[in-house]
């Protein structure tokens, strides 16, 4: 819950925070309208989300700088939910997602979001930008939105409809707004050119009576009374999967945005679990007023930081200004052409793509490039949550492969470990009949079977010494593979001695019965010199004689 310190910070520089909140509200207005329209619930839903969720997330969240509301990433997830379950289903999903986010906060799950690899985040962002851009194609071309859930198919059908009956007015307005925003951001980054371009497009549409550019339409003069009339308990079971997807996306994007905000300032550090709690409260509240599920908005948060915000007062001001606009300027806002909002979102999608970051990820390693491309493609073809899961799985698999490649099985010259008083015949005896292997790195399920193949190839020896002090980790698979290798060598009459087994390895070895096998007849030793002495005693008991030559082989990667 909000602490006294959270409110004390608001009194330090209220003027800067109020100015920052006003600036963010101006930037957020066209985005809220556009994302509301894109979601399928209308511009009023976007405004309600920006006001209600923006206020609650600012009050209860874990960041002083975060700005929340409707976002493009969330819109991408909501479109198929609207198509399948209708507006009531979306509001119910938002409510359920809020409960899930609060549960994640209580489970202290926020800290684990930091482990999402950078290529997954960049691929995710690239895919979102592509989807947002494709979603704007029907409004940008001035055609009715075709039926369908797949954004690529809908965009293609919209292009076909445009060429059947071209609407050059709509495309001119949308491209003009996008061009003004992109050029203005380079020329004067501090000026909110999105609102300037939208106002200009609206004035032009009204002066020239451009009927080919339909406006948003009537908006309610105020927020609706809170209600749960949309909630149907019989549909909750079928909405669990969409709610999990929305909650996962809200958690991922909010914590990523908070991390970005921390990096842009000095002395600010967000609380990830508190941030999840704040987003949960926001998503519980927004549906009651007809708002869509919300999350933190990276672009609006960045504007907030750059304009000097230092406390939650800025985000609260942003919500308050939007509320005033809802109550006082609804008739004016209703005249904004849909094509102008499409231009705003097209420019937003383009600005989301950071070419330098993509180039860096692509050049880093081949694995990073694969993860980035796969995540972006999955975002475009499937949906965001599946894309993130797929990216994490592939990134994890490639990381495991890289770790497993570091494991090696090296035959070593054990004579350096022998006491100096041994005679030449004893050295020759040991060199002929004993081979010592040092296991380096992890012995786990990814690379353990390669170890088994290498060790099973040992020949022309009577004793194998396994030096295990450098094994960094071992799981049940690695312990089982080790047991199988020892059993195969024993069946060939080769004794296996071990040295340096760590305490942390014993549980895995004992669970599969490998520890008893390695301790058979006292064949486990604390150090390698002790194991060599034990091997020498074994050879003497067996009555083996030295031969005239020695050998030295190195197996595995060097």
Residue pairs with C-beta under 8 A, 6 or more apart in sequence:
1 60
2 59
2 60
6 64
6 311
6 312
9 64
9 310
9 311
9 312
10 17
10 311
10 312
10 313
12 310
12 311
13 308
13 310
13 311
14 313
16 308
16 309
16 310
17 308
17 309
17 310
17 311
17 313
17 314
17 317
18 313
18 314
18 317
19 307
19 308
20 304
20 307
20 308
20 309
20 314
20 317
21 304
21 309
21 313
21 314
21 315
21 316
21 317
21 318
21 320
21 321
22 317
22 318
22 321
23 192
23 303
23 304
23 307
24 67
24 300
24 303
24 304
24 307
24 309
24 314
24 315
24 317
24 318
25 317
25 318
25 319
25 321
25 322
25 325
26 192
26 194
26 195
26 321
27 192
27 194
27 195
27 299
27 300
27 303
28 50
28 54
28 67
28 69
28 297
28 300
28 318
28 322
29 50
29 195
29 322
29 325
29 333
30 194
30 195
30 198
30 336
30 340
30 341
30 344
31 69
31 70
31 194
31 297
31 299
31 300
31 344
31 345
31 348
32 43
32 46
32 47
32 49
32 50
32 69
32 70
32 322
33 43
33 46
33 47
33 216
33 333
33 336
33 341
34 46
34 341
34 342
34 344
34 345
35 46
35 70
35 71
35 72
35 74
35 75
35 292
35 345
36 42
36 43
36 44
36 45
36 46
36 47
36 49
36 70
36 292
37 43
37 46
37 139
37 216
37 338
37 341
38 72
38 75
38 79
38 132
38 135
38 136
38 345
39 45
39 46
39 70
39 74
39 75
39 78
39 79
39 82
39 90
39 292
40 78
40 79
40 82
40 83
40 87
40 90
41 78
41 82
41 87
41 90
41 290
41 292
43 216
43 217
43 219
43 333
43 334
43 341
44 219
44 220
44 290
45 70
45 290
45 291
45 292
46 69
46 70
46 292
47 219
47 322
47 325
47 326
48 223
48 224
48 286
48 289
48 290
48 291
48 326
49 69
49 70
49 286
49 291
49 292
49 293
49 294
50 69
50 70
50 318
50 319
50 322
51 223
51 289
51 291
51 319
51 322
51 323
51 326
52 223
52 282
52 285
52 286
52 288
52 289
52 291
52 319
53 68
53 69
53 70
53 282
53 283
53 285
53 286
53 291
53 294
54 67
54 68
54 69
54 282
54 294
54 315
54 318
54 319
54 322
55 315
55 316
55 319
55 320
56 278
56 281
56 282
56 285
56 286
57 66
57 68
57 278
57 279
57 281
57 282
57 294
57 296
57 315
58 66
58 67
58 68
58 278
58 312
58 315
58 316
58 318
58 319
59 278
59 312
59 316
60 274
60 277
60 278
60 281
60 282
61 68
61 254
61 274
61 275
61 277
61 278
61 279
61 282
61 296
61 312
62 110
62 258
62 270
62 271
62 272
62 273
62 274
62 275
62 276
62 277
62 278
63 258
63 261
63 262
63 268
63 270
63 271
63 275
63 296
64 268
64 270
64 309
64 310
64 311
64 312
65 258
65 261
65 265
65 268
65 301
65 304
65 305
65 309
65 310
65 314
65 315
66 254
66 257
66 258
66 261
66 270
66 275
66 296
66 301
66 304
66 315
67 296
67 297
67 300
67 301
67 303
67 304
67 314
67 315
67 318
68 254
68 279
68 282
68 294
68 295
68 296
68 297
68 315
69 294
69 297
69 300
70 291
70 292
70 294
71 253
71 294
71 295
71 296
71 297
72 128
72 129
72 131
72 132
72 345
72 348
72 349
72 352
73 128
73 249
73 253
73 295
73 384
74 246
74 249
74 250
74 253
74 292
74 293
74 294
74 295
75 132
75 135
75 292
76 128
76 131
76 132
76 135
76 151
76 379
76 383
76 384
77 242
77 245
77 246
77 249
77 383
77 384
77 385
78 90
78 246
78 292
78 293
79 135
79 149
79 151
80 149
80 383
81 89
81 90
81 93
81 242
81 246
82 89
82 90
83 149
84 149
85 92
85 93
85 235
85 238
85 239
85 242
87 230
88 230
88 231
88 232
89 235
89 239
89 242
90 292
90 293
91 230
91 231
91 287
91 290
91 292
92 230
92 231
92 232
92 235
92 236
92 239
92 287
93 239
93 242
93 243
93 246
93 293
94 246
94 283
94 286
94 287
94 291
94 292
94 293
94 294
95 231
95 283
95 284
95 287
96 236
96 239
96 240
96 243
96 246
96 247
97 243
97 244
97 246
97 247
97 250
97 283
97 293
98 279
98 280
98 281
98 282
98 283
98 284
98 285
98 287
99 280
99 284
100 243
100 244
100 247
100 280
101 247
101 250
101 251
101 276
101 277
101 279
101 280
101 283
102 276
102 277
102 280
102 281
102 284
103 280
104 110
104 247
104 251
104 276
104 280
105 273
105 274
105 276
105 277
105 280
106 277
108 273
109 251
109 273
109 276
110 251
110 255
110 271
110 272
110 273
110 274
110 275
110 276
111 272
111 273
113 251
113 252
113 255
113 256
113 272
114 255
114 259
114 272
116 252
116 256
116 388
116 392
117 368
117 371
117 391
117 392
117 395
118 361
118 368
119 361
119 364
119 368
119 369
119 371
119 372
119 375
119 391
119 395
120 371
120 372
120 375
120 388
120 391
120 392
120 395
121 256
122 354
122 357
122 358
122 361
122 372
122 375
123 371
123 372
123 373
123 374
123 375
123 376
123 379
123 387
123 391
124 252
124 375
124 376
124 379
124 384
124 387
124 388
124 391
125 352
125 353
125 354
126 352
126 353
126 358
126 372
126 376
126 379
127 375
127 376
127 377
127 378
127 379
127 380
127 384
127 387
128 352
128 379
128 384
129 349
129 350
129 352
129 353
130 349
130 376
130 379
130 380
131 151
131 379
131 380
132 345
132 348
132 349
132 352
133 345
133 346
133 349
133 350
134 151
134 152
134 154
134 155
135 151
135 154
135 155
135 345
136 174
136 342
136 343
136 345
136 346
136 349
137 154
137 155
137 158
137 159
138 144
138 145
138 146
138 154
138 155
138 158
139 145
139 170
139 174
139 338
139 339
139 341
139 342
140 170
140 171
140 174
140 175
140 339
140 342
140 343
140 346
141 158
141 159
141 161
141 162
141 167
141 170
141 171
141 174
142 162
142 167
142 169
142 170
142 171
142 212
142 213
142 214
142 339
143 158
143 161
143 162
143 165
143 167
144 161
145 154
145 158
146 153
146 154
146 157
146 158
146 161
147 154
148 154
148 157
151 380
152 380
152 381
162 171
167 212
168 212
169 210
169 212
169 213
169 339
170 212
170 213
170 337
170 338
170 339
171 339
173 201
173 204
173 205
173 210
173 213
173 337
173 339
173 340
173 343
174 339
174 340
174 342
174 343
174 346
175 343
175 346
176 197
176 201
176 343
177 197
177 198
177 200
177 201
177 339
177 340
177 343
177 344
177 347
178 343
178 344
178 346
178 347
178 350
180 193
180 196
180 197
180 200
181 193
181 194
181 197
181 343
181 344
181 347
182 347
182 350
182 351
183 193
184 191
184 193
184 196
184 197
185 193
185 351
190 306
190 307
194 344
194 347
197 340
197 343
197 344
198 336
198 340
198 341
198 344
201 336
201 337
201 339
201 340
201 343
202 215
202 335
202 336
202 337
202 340
204 210
205 213
205 215
205 335
205 337
205 340
206 335
210 337
213 337
213 338
213 339
213 340
214 337
214 338
215 334
215 335
215 336
215 337
215 338
216 333
216 334
216 335
216 336
216 337
216 338
216 341
217 334
218 334
219 326
219 330
219 331
219 333
219 334
220 326
220 330
221 326
221 327
221 330
221 331
222 326
222 327
222 330
223 289
223 290
223 323
223 326
224 289
224 290
226 288
226 289
227 288
228 288
230 287
244 385
245 383
245 384
245 385
246 283
246 293
248 385
248 388
249 295
249 384
249 385
250 279
250 283
250 293
250 294
250 295
251 276
251 279
252 388
253 295
253 296
253 298
254 275
254 276
254 279
254 295
254 296
255 270
255 272
255 275
255 276
256 298
257 295
257 296
257 297
257 298
257 301
258 270
258 272
258 275
258 296
258 301
259 270
260 298
260 301
260 302
261 268
261 270
261 301
261 302
261 304
261 305
262 268
262 269
262 270
264 302
264 305
264 306
265 305
275 296
279 294
279 295
279 296
282 294
283 293
283 294
285 291
286 292
286 293
286 294
287 293
299 348
299 351
299 352
300 318
304 314
304 315
304 318
307 314
309 315
325 333
358 372
361 368
361 369
361 372
362 368
362 369
362 372
363 369
367 395
367 398
367 399
367 402
370 394
370 398
371 391
371 394
371 395
371 398
374 390
374 391
374 394
375 387
375 388
375 390
375 391
376 387
378 386
378 387
378 390
378 391
379 387
382 390
400 446
401 446
403 441
403 442
403 446
404 442
404 444
404 446
404 447
404 450
405 447
405 557
406 440
406 441
406 442
407 439
407 440
407 441
407 442
407 443
407 447
407 450
407 451
408 439
408 440
408 441
408 556
408 557
408 558
409 437
409 438
409 439
409 440
409 451
409 454
409 455
409 555
409 556
410 437
410 438
410 440
410 554
410 555
410 556
410 558
411 435
411 436
411 437
411 552
411 553
411 554
411 555
412 436
412 437
412 438
412 467
413 436
413 552
414 430
414 434
414 436
414 465
414 528
414 532
415 427
415 430
415 431
417 528
417 529
417 532
418 427
418 430
418 529
418 532
419 529
422 430
425 546
426 536
426 546
427 550
428 546
428 547
428 548
428 550
429 536
429 539
429 544
429 545
429 546
430 532
430 535
430 536
430 539
431 550
431 551
432 546
432 547
432 549
432 550
432 551
433 461
433 462
433 463
433 539
433 544
434 461
434 462
434 463
434 464
434 465
434 532
434 535
434 536
434 539
435 458
435 461
435 463
435 464
435 465
435 553
436 464
436 465
436 467
436 528
436 531
436 532
437 455
437 464
437 465
437 466
437 467
437 555
438 467
438 470
439 451
439 466
439 467
439 468
439 470
439 471
440 470
440 471
441 470
441 471
441 472
442 471
442 472
442 473
442 474
442 478
443 451
443 471
443 473
443 474
443 475
443 478
443 479
443 481
443 482
444 473
444 474
444 475
444 477
444 478
445 475
445 477
445 478
448 477
448 478
448 480
448 481
448 482
449 481
451 478
451 481
451 482
451 485
452 481
452 482
452 484
452 485
454 555
454 556
455 464
455 485
455 489
456 485
456 488
456 489
457 555
458 464
458 489
458 494
460 551
461 494
462 493
462 494
462 495
462 538
462 539
462 542
462 544
463 494
463 495
463 496
463 497
463 535
463 538
463 539
464 489
464 494
464 495
464 496
464 497
465 496
465 497
465 498
465 499
465 528
465 531
465 532
465 535
466 496
466 497
466 498
466 499
467 498
467 499
467 500
467 528
467 531
468 498
468 499
468 500
468 501
468 502
468 505
469 499
469 500
469 502
470 500
471 502
471 505
474 482
474 504
474 505
474 508
474 509
475 508
476 508
476 511
476 512
478 508
479 505
479 508
479 509
479 511
479 512
479 514
480 512
480 514
482 509
482 514
483 509
483 512
483 513
483 514
483 517
486 496
486 514
486 517
486 518
487 517
489 495
489 496
490 496
495 523
495 535
495 538
496 518
496 523
497 523
497 524
497 525
497 531
497 534
497 535
497 538
498 518
498 523
498 524
498 525
498 531
499 524
499 525
499 526
499 527
499 528
499 530
499 531
500 526
500 527
500 528
501 509
501 518
501 524
506 515
509 515
509 518
510 516
518 524
522 534
523 534
525 531
525 534
